Amino acid sequence: MDIQELTQAMHSFVSAQGWYAPDSPRPQTPRNLAISLCLEASEVLEHFQWDDRLDDAEAFSAELADVLLYLLQIASLTGIDLEKAVLAKLEKNYQRKWDQGKT
């Protein structure tokens, strides 16, 4: 499954929940989704709050999936081609001078 298919699967799920409806109690606005993305990213971090070990890989993978789903949705709703954005950012990063451990 490619990124477009994942995005369509995400939209199908959100639509099935009725969250794209104008009267939805969970308006799917870029702002609301950005907040949700940050909250889910915090839940990823929570797995390492007191230990460097990953104790529950299944729960961790579910949190990573939540992050990806919100990211796909935000990109789609704002007209961002996430695949192109990632490739452009990687190209830019290849040109960047990274410090070698200097602060």
PyMOL commands that set and color helices and strands:
alter all, ss='L'
color gray80, all
select helices_A, chain A and resi 3-17+30-46+57-77+82-95
alter helices_A, ss='H'
color red, helices_A
deselect
rebuild
show_as cartoon
